[in-house]
Amino acid sequence: GGYTGHLTDWTNQHFGLVLDIVRRGEDVRGFQPLPRRWVVERSFAWFLRSRRLVRDYERRTDTSEAVIRWSMIALMNRRLAAQPHQRAVLPAG
């Protein structure tokens, strides 16, 4: 199961990246959270908060990528605006 074979070879060859495939143990029964899986699930939840990303209206992949980037930029702006700006006070002299 999981992404194995051609995908891992392709990403290594084209981008020099090594995919870390997280697999569920064979002896695990019931629900068992996988390490770092929550990061992916949280990111998808953030994407779906953007109305335009709920459905795939775009015909071109570069347009879809731009909409995803725009959504994440808007999220970052909201988070940065919510944080009080604190300046470091340097000693005089």
C-alpha positions in Angstrom: 0.0 0.0 0.0 0.9 3.7 -0.1 2.8 5.5 -2.7 5.6 3.3 -3.8 7.5 2.4 -6.9 7.4 5.0 -9.7 6.4 8.0 -7.7 9.3 7.8 -5.3 11.7 7.1 -8.1 10.3 10.0 -10.2 10.5 12.6 -7.4 14.1 11.5 -6.6 15.2 11.7 -10.2 13.5 15.0 -11.1 13.7 16.9 -7.9 16.3 15.1 -5.8 13.8 14.5 -3.1 13.4 11.4 -1.0 9.7 10.7 -0.1 9.2 9.4 3.4 6.2 7.1 3.1 4.4 6.5 6.3 2.7 3.2 6.4 0.3 1.7 8.9 1.7 -1.3 10.8 0.3 -4.7 9.9 -0.5 -5.6 13.5 -2.5 -2.4 14.2 -6.2 -2.8 14.7 -8.7 0.1 14.8 -7.9 3.7 14.6 -4.2 4.6 15.0 -3.0 8.1 14.1 0.0 8.1 11.8 3.0 10.3 12.4 2.8 13.7 10.7 -0.4 12.7 8.9 -2.2 15.5 10.8 -0.1 18.1 8.9 -1.5 17.0 5.6 -5.1 16.8 6.9 -4.8 20.3 8.5 -3.5 21.7 5.2 -6.4 20.2 3.3 -8.8 21.7 5.9 -7.2 25.1 5.4 -7.6 24.8 1.6 -11.2 23.9 1.9 -11.9 27.1 3.9 -11.3 29.0 0.7 -14.6 29.0 -1.3 -12.9 28.7 -4.7 -11.0 25.6 -3.7 -14.1 23.6 -2.6 -14.7 22.7 -6.2 -12.2 22.3 -9.0 -13.5 25.0 -11.4 -10.1 25.5 -13.1 -9.2 23.9 -16.4 -5.5 24.6 -16.3 -3.2 23.3 -13.5 -1.2 26.6 -13.4 -4.4 28.4 -12.5 -5.3 25.9 -9.8 -1.8 26.3 -8.4 -2.2 30.1 -8.4 -5.5 29.8 -6.5 -3.9 27.5 -3.9 -1.0 29.9 -3.5 -3.4 32.9 -3.2 -5.4 31.0 -0.5 -2.3 30.3 1.5 -1.1 33.9 1.2 -4.5 35.1 2.5 -4.2 32.7 5.4 -0.7 33.9 6.3 -1.8 37.5 6.1 -4.7 36.8 8.5 -2.4 35.1 10.9 0.2 37.8 10.8 -2.4 40.6 11.2 -3.8 38.8 14.3 -0.4 38.7 16.0 0.6 41.9 17.9 3.8 43.3 16.5 6.5 43.4 19.1 9.7 45.4 18.4 12.9 44.5 20.1 14.0 47.3 22.3 17.7 47.8 21.9 19.7 49.4 24.7 20.8 53.0 24.0 24.4 53.7 23.4 
